Amino acid sequence: MNFSEVFKLSSLLCKFSPDGKYLASCVQYRLVVRDVNTLQILQLYTCLDQIQHIEWSADSLFILCAMYKRGLVQVWSLEQPEWHCKIDEGSAGLVASCWSPDGRHILNTTEFHLRITVWSLCTKSVSYIKYPKACLQGITFTRDGRYMALAERRDCKDYVSIFVCSDWQLLRHFDTDTQDLTGIEWAPNGCVLAVWDTCLEYKILLYSLDGRLLSAYSAYEWSLGIKSVAWSPSSQFLAVGSYDGKVRILNHVTWKMITEFGHPATINNPKTVVYKEAQKSPQLGLGCLSFPPPGAGAGPLPSSESKFSLQTLKPVTDRANPKIGIGMLAFSPDSYFLATRNDNTPNAVWVWDIQKLRLFAVLEQLSPVRTFQWDPQQPRLAICTGGSRLYLWSPAGCMSVQVPGEGDFAVLSLCWHLSGDSMALLSKDHVCLCFLETEAAVSTACRQLGGHT
């Protein structure tokens, strides 16, 4: 495993281009675009104010920079550096900006969610969509880029509108049986739209493309409900994380629950591998890094252990957003595994085997887990805890590595390259690239270790 030099960064704004050729990062009001292979600066753009959001177009030819405080969006071209575009929302203000799937339209949400303005880069035309709902996830596009679903709020009632992205014509408009809609998301195959209600009302609704209600699911009543939702890449499963500390898996045939995964503070199953980060661990080499043997860094507990207790937090339940329930969940790219974090055991990541519907492994860190993300190409999970170490898990085992650099490089976030061969590690003021071993080298290391299964 190798690391690049460290580059300056602001506000954790760093993204790989969809085609994997470029890395964009922000330093206050400057946008830096680098070649992924050489890390040489290809373009340096200067914006009118400090950048608060960046996003690549789907074809990697354009990148937008949003400056919400000024109500501005600036768009830059990779092919024609002299070309640029400025969108000023004026007194309407700006709270969100995103690309359409074709990479030629920009959708700006004005302050107070009064409207969404659709700007065309080709024809310079402008169109408006009224009544967008102010919610956690109110816009979602199908993977093929053909349709957009938008959550709306009219006359104190929730609606969903489905638009054709090619001409922004309204395809379907229907009301939803929700008290206060919180989020919507298309299944990866674009056939089903998931709609979920406020955490005060446990309800998730499944709609077809033509607006028909396919199913409604509620696990319980009179308690805090849904906290997180994730589709499997195969579209066969929908994982629903709840405030009761359980994940419920719905199937795509009947939309009924096929199993639920609890997150108890004590692991009783001796077949479950538990990796616990040691307080003191030897310095690991930064060249060829293999999975550590048991007891070094993050190793599995001996099989003789029948019980293992995780560190838990006592949540303050009389305040908003209590630290309980499933706050993070994500499927592996092959849909074989599901990673979860229960917010009142914040140091632990749970990995579930979806084929066998059982707990596969638990990783307990010394510090609360800030984020985790799957390798786009294989079931390999990267975890960061805000410290100077990076943690990787795969079915073959687990390892941790010290991120080099002057002082501690506190990894606050990370993002994978689409190839799975590298990732960007983000700290408060810096970014560096981590280049992973080839699959052959990892397989050799696993054979030498004997594997952890």
C-alpha positions in Angstrom: 0.0 0.0 0.0 1.4 3.4 -1.0 0.4 7.0 -0.4 0.7 10.1 -2.4 2.0 13.4 -1.2 -0.5 15.6 0.8 -2.4 18.4 -1.0 -4.4 21.2 0.5 -8.1 21.0 0.8 -11.1 22.9 2.1 -14.5 21.7 3.4 -13.9 18.1 2.5 -14.6 19.0 -1.2 -12.9 16.4 -3.2 -14.3 14.1 -5.9 -13.1 11.7 -8.6 -14.6 12.2 -12.1 -17.2 9.6 -13.2 -14.8 8.3 -15.8 -12.0 8.0 -13.3 -9.5 10.2 -15.1 -9.6 13.3 -12.9 -9.6 14.3 -9.3 -11.2 17.6 -8.4 -10.5 19.4 -5.1 -11.2 22.8 -3.6 -9.0 25.2 -1.7 -11.3 28.0 -0.6 -12.3 29.7 -3.8 -10.0 27.7 -6.2 -10.9 24.5 -8.0 -8.0 22.2 -8.7 -8.3 19.4 -11.3 -5.6 16.8 -11.3 -4.7 13.8 -13.5 -5.4 10.7 -11.4 -2.4 8.8 -12.7 0.3 11.6 -12.4 -1.5 13.9 -9.9 -0.3 16.8 -12.0 -2.5 19.8 -12.0 -4.4 20.0 -15.4 -6.6 23.0 -14.7 -6.8 25.6 -12.0 -10.1 27.6 -11.9 -10.8 30.6 -9.7 -14.4 31.1 -8.5 -16.0 34.3 -7.3 -16.4 33.2 -3.6 -15.6 30.2 -1.4 -16.9 27.0 -2.9 -19.4 25.1 -0.8 -20.3 22.3 -3.2 -18.8 20.6 -6.3 -20.2 18.0 -8.7 -19.0 16.4 -11.9 -21.3 16.0 -14.9 -22.0 12.4 -15.8 -19.7 12.5 -18.8 -16.9 14.1 -16.8 -16.7 17.1 -19.3 -18.0 19.7 -16.9 -17.8 20.5 -13.2 -20.1 22.8 -11.2 -19.1 24.8 -8.2 -21.9 26.2 -6.0 -21.5 29.2 -3.7 -24.7 29.1 -1.7 -24.0 32.2 0.3 -23.8 34.3 -2.9 -26.6 32.4 -4.7 -24.1 31.6 -7.5 -23.1 28.5 -9.5 -20.1 28.5 -11.8 -19.6 25.8 -14.4 -16.2 24.9 -15.9 -15.3 22.9 -19.0 -12.4 20.4 -19.0 -12.3 20.3 -22.8 -12.4 24.1 -23.3 -10.8 25.8 -20.3 -11.5 29.2 -21.7 -15.3 28.5 -21.6 -17.2 29.1 -18.4 -20.8 29.7 -17.3 -22.2 31.7 -14.3 -25.7 31.2 -13.0 -26.9 33.8 -10.5 -30.2 33.1 -8.7 -30.3 36.6 -7.4 -32.7 37.4 -4.6 -34.3 33.9 -4.8 -31.1 32.6 -3.2 -29.7 29.1 -3.5 -29.7 26.1 -1.1 -28.9 23.1 -3.5 -27.5 22.5 -6.9 -27.1 19.4 -9.0 -26.6 18.1 -12.5 -29.3 16.3 -14.6 -28.2 12.9 -15.8 -27.4 14.2 -19.3 -24.8 16.6 -17.9 -26.3 19.6 -19.9 -28.9 20.8 -17.4 -28.4 22.2 -13.8 -31.1 22.1 -11.2 -31.0 24.8 -8.6 -33.2 24.8 -5.5 -34.0 28.3 -4.3 -34.2 29.4 -0.6 -37.2 28.2 1.3 -37.7 25.6 -1.4 -39.9 27.9 -3.4 -39.0 26.4 -6.7 -36.4 24.4 -8.7 -34.9 26.2 -11.6 -33.7 24.1 -14.5 -31.0 25.8 -16.6 -29.9 24.4 -20.0 -26.3 24.9 -20.9 -27.1 24.1 -24.6 -30.1 26.3 -25.3 -29.7 28.7 -22.4 -33.4 28.1 -21.7 -34.9 28.2 -18.2 -37.8 26.3 -16.7 -39.3 26.1 -13.3 -40.7 23.4 -11.1 -42.8 24.5 -8.2 -43.4 23.2 -4.7 -40.3 21.1 -4.1 -40.4 19.7 -0.6 -37.7 20.6 1.9 -36.6 17.1 3.0 -33.6 14.9 3.5 -33.7 13.4 0.0 -36.3 15.0 -2.3 -34.8 14.5 -5.8 -33.8 11.1 -7.2 -32.9 10.1 -10.8 -33.1 6.6 -12.3 -29.7 5.0 -13.1 -30.4 5.2 -16.9 -31.0 8.9 -16.6 -34.5 8.8 -18.1 -36.6 9.8 -15.2 -36.5 12.1 -12.2 -38.8 11.8 -9.1 -39.4 14.9 -7.1 -41.0 15.1 -3.6 -43.5 18.0 -3.4 -45.5 19.7 -0.7 -48.8 21.3 -1.6 -51.7 22.4 0.6 -50.1 20.6 3.6 -50.0 17.3 1.7 -47.1 15.3 0.2 -46.9 14.5 -3.5 -44.5 12.9 -5.9 -44.0 14.1 -9.5 -42.1 12.0 -12.1 -40.5 13.9 -15.0 -39.0 12.8 -18.3 -35.4 14.2 -18.1 -35.1 14.6 -21.9 -37.7 17.4 -22.1 -38.7 17.9 -18.4 -42.3 17.0 -19.2 -44.5 15.7 -16.3 -45.1 12.0 -16.7 -47.0 11.2 -13.4 -48.2 13.2 -10.4 -49.6 11.4 -7.4 -50.2 12.0 -3.7 -48.5 9.8 -1.1 -50.0 8.4 2.1 -47.4 10.1 4.3 -47.6 12.5 7.2 -44.3 14.2 6.5 -42.3 12.6 3.6 -38.6 12.5 4.5 -37.0 10.8 1.5 -37.4 9.1 -1.9 -35.1 6.8 -3.9 -35.3 4.8 -7.1 -34.3 1.2 -7.1 -31.1 0.7 -9.2 -33.2 -0.9 -12.0 -35.5 2.2 -12.1 -38.7 0.1 -11.7 -39.7 1.0 -8.2 -39.6 4.2 -6.1 -39.2 3.9 -2.4 -40.9 6.7 -0.3 -40.5 6.9 3.5 -42.2 8.9 6.1 -41.0 11.0 9.0 -39.3 9.2 11.9 -42.4 9.8 14.0 -44.4 7.5 11.7 -42.9 4.1 10.6 -44.0 3.8 7.0 -42.2 3.0 3.8 -44.2 3.0 0.5 -43.2 1.3 -2.8 -44.5 2.9 -6.1 -44.2 1.8 -9.7 -43.1 4.1 -12.5 -46.7 4.9 -13.3 -47.5 5.9 -9.8 -49.3 2.7 -8.6 -48.8 1.8 -4.9 -47.2 -1.6 -5.0 -46.8 -2.1 -1.2 -46.7 -0.3 2.1 -44.7 -1.6 5.1 -44.7 -0.7 8.7 -42.8 -2.6 11.4 -44.4 -1.0 14.5 -46.3 2.0 15.8 -46.0 4.6 18.5 -42.2 4.9 18.5 -39.5 6.5 16.4 -39.4 4.7 13.1 -37.2 4.8 10.0 -33.7 6.3 10.2 -31.9 5.0 7.0 -32.8 3.2 3.8 -30.6 1.5 1.2 -31.3 -0.5 -2.0 -29.1 -3.5 -2.9 -27.3 -3.0 -6.3 -29.3 -5.9 -7.7 -32.6 -4.2 -6.7 -33.7 -7.5 -5.0 -33.5 -6.2 -1.5 -34.4 -3.0 0.4 -32.7 -2.5 3.8 -34.6 -0.3 6.3 -32.7 0.8 9.3 -34.8 1.8 12.3 -34.5 3.6 15.6 -35.1 0.4 17.5 -31.6 -0.8 16.5 -32.7 -3.3 13.8 -32.4 -3.6 10.0 -35.3 -5.1 8.2 -34.7 -6.6 4.7 -37.6 -6.5 2.3 -37.7 -8.6 -0.9 -38.6 -7.4 -4.4 -41.2 -10.0 -5.1 -43.7 -9.5 -2.3 -42.2 -6.5 -0.6 -42.5 -8.3 2.7 -39.8 -8.6 5.3 -37.7 -11.7 4.9 -35.5 -11.1 8.0 -34.4 -8.6 10.5 -31.0 -8.0 11.9 -30.6 -6.9 15.5 -27.6 -5.1 16.9 -27.2 -6.3 20.5 -24.4 -5.0 22.8 -23.2 -8.6 23.4 -22.1 -10.9 20.6 -23.0 -14.5 21.7 -22.5 -16.5 18.5 -19.0 -18.1 18.7 -19.0 -18.5 14.8 -19.1 -14.7 14.4 -15.6 -13.2 13.9 -15.1 -10.1 16.0 -12.2 -7.8 15.1 -11.2 -5.5 17.9 -8.7 -2.7 17.4 -5.9 -3.0 20.0 -4.9 0.1 22.1 -1.3 -0.3 21.1 -0.3 -1.9 17.8 3.1 -2.2 16.0 3.9 0.1 13.2 2.9 -1.5 10.0 5.0 -1.2 6.9 3.7 1.1 4.2 5.1 -0.9 1.3 3.7 -4.4 0.9 1.0 -4.6 3.6 -0.6 -8.0 4.3 -3.5 -8.8 6.6 -2.2 -8.7 10.2 -2.0 -11.9 12.3 -4.5 -12.2 15.2 -3.7 -9.7 17.9 -1.8 -7.2 15.7 -3.7 -4.0 15.1 -7.2 -5.2 14.4 -7.5 -9.0 14.7 -10.2 -11.5 15.4 -11.0 -12.7 18.9 -9.9 -16.3 19.7 -12.6 -18.8 18.8 -12.8 -19.9 22.5 -14.6 -16.6 23.3 -18.3 -17.2 23.5 -19.4 -13.7 24.4 -18.1 -10.3 23.5 -19.5 -6.9 24.7 -19.4 -3.8 22.6 -18.9 -0.3 23.9 -22.3 1.4 24.1 -23.6 4.9 24.6 -26.5 5.9 26.8 -28.6 8.1 24.5 -30.3 11.2 25.6 -33.8 10.3 24.5 -35.6 13.5 25.5 -33.8 15.5 22.8 -34.2 15.6 19.0 -32.1 13.2 16.9 -31.1 10.8 19.7 -28.0 8.7 19.1 -29.8 5.5 18.7 -30.8 3.3 15.8 -29.2 2.4 12.4 -27.6 5.6 11.1 -25.6 4.1 8.4 -26.0 1.1 6.1 -24.6 0.1 2.7 -24.6 -2.9 0.4 -21.5 -4.3 -1.2 -21.4 -3.9 -5.0 -22.2 -7.6 -5.5 -25.1 -7.4 -3.0 -23.6 -10.2 -1.0 -22.9 -8.2 2.1 -24.5 -5.4 4.1 -22.5 -3.1 6.4 -24.3 -1.2 9.2 -23.6 1.0 12.2 -25.9 1.3 15.2 -25.5 4.8 16.5 -25.6 3.8 20.2 -22.7 1.4 19.6 -20.8 4.0 17.4 -17.4 2.2 17.5 -18.7 -0.9 15.7 -19.3 -1.8 12.1 -21.5 -4.9 11.5 -21.1 -6.9 8.3 -24.0 -9.2 7.4 -24.0 -12.1 4.9 -27.1 -11.4 2.7 -27.0 -14.9 1.0 -27.1 -16.7 4.3 -29.0 -14.0 6.2 -26.6 -14.0 9.2 -24.0 -11.9 10.9 -20.6 -12.4 9.2 -18.3 -10.1 11.2 -18.1 -7.2 13.6 -15.3 -4.7 13.7 -14.9 -2.6 16.9 -12.7 0.4 16.6 -11.2 2.5 19.4 -13.0 5.6 18.2 -16.5 6.2 16.7 -16.9 5.3 13.1 -17.3 8.4 11.0 -18.0 6.7 7.7 -17.5 3.6 5.7 -17.7 2.9 1.9 -17.5 -0.2 -0.2 -15.0 -0.8 -3.0 -17.0 -0.3 -6.2 -15.5 -3.5 -7.8 -15.4 -6.1 -5.0 -16.6 -6.7 -1.4 -14.0 -4.7 0.3 -15.0 -2.1 3.0 -13.0 1.0 3.9 -13.6 2.6 7.3 -12.4 5.8 8.9 -12.8 7.0 12.5 -11.3 10.5 12.4 -7.9 9.2 13.4 -4.7 8.7 11.4 -5.5 5.1 10.5 -7.4 3.6 7.6 -9.2 0.3 8.1 -10.0 -2.3 5.4 -12.2 -5.4 5.7 -12.9 -8.1 3.2 -14.2 -11.7 3.6 -10.5 -12.8 3.8 -9.7 -10.6 6.9 -9.2 -7.2 8.3 -6.2 -4.8 8.4 -5.4 -1.3 9.5 -2.7 1.0 8.2 -1.1 4.2 9.5 -1.5 7.2 7.1 1.9 8.8 6.8 2.6 12.5 6.9 3.9 15.2 9.2 1.8 15.2 12.3 -1.4 13.1 12.4 -3.5 13.0 9.2 -7.0 12.7 10.7 -9.1 10.8 8.1 -12.5 12.4 8.3 -13.9 11.0 5.1 -12.9 8.9 2.1 -14.0 8.1 -1.5 -13.1 5.2 -3.7 -11.8 5.5 -7.3 -14.2 3.6 -9.6 -11.4 1.0 -10.4 -11.1 0.1 -6.7 -7.3 0.4 -7.0 -7.1 3.7 -5.0 -9.1 6.0 -2.8 -8.9 9.6 -1.6 -8.5 10.2 2.1 -9.8 13.5 3.3 -8.8 15.5 6.4 -9.9 18.9 7.6 -7.3 20.7 5.5 -5.7 18.1 3.3 -6.2 15.2 0.9 -4.0 12.3 -0.1 -4.4 9.3 -2.3 -4.0 5.8 -1.1 -3.0 3.2 -3.7 -3.9 -0.3 -2.7 -2.3 -3.6 -3.5 -3.3 -5.6 -6.5 -5.7 -8.5 -6.1 -3.0 -11.0 -6.6 -0.9 -9.5 -3.8 -3.8 -9.6 -1.4 -4.6 -13.2 -2.3 -1.0 -14.2 -1.5 -1.2 -12.4 1.8 -4.4 -14.2 2.7 -3.0 -17.6 1.8 0.0 -16.9 4.0 -2.3 -15.9 6.9 -4.7 -18.8 6.4 -7.7 -16.5 6.1 -10.3 -15.5 8.7 -13.7 -17.0 7.9 
